[in-house]
Amino acid sequence: MKNDLNVKLISMEDIMEAKCCDIQEVIRVIEEVLVDYKNGGVMLPDKISQIFNLETQDRINCMPSTLMKAEPHDDAPYAALADEIAQ
């Protein structure tokens, strides 16, 4: 059995050239969320881990969070679902 691993490294330049990410929007959102966190507007409970195998310690780590004043954006993929849940 062959154990090959194929990896493709994607640089920041690759992402910018693909125009799949608006870095200014990413920075704006991160700054906004950090301010919300500072002001108590983010619930960030402790990380939890689900261990599947005690011997190998195979696990999934989860860090749930909630933005208390989050409003869906019209162009967000799940905006309609978020609106439905909010009602």
Secondary structure, 3 states (H helix, E strand, C coil): CCCCCCCCCCCHHHHHHHCCCCHHHHHHHHHHHHHHHHCCCEECCCCEEEEEECCCCEEEEECCCEECCCCCCCCCCCHHHHHHHHC
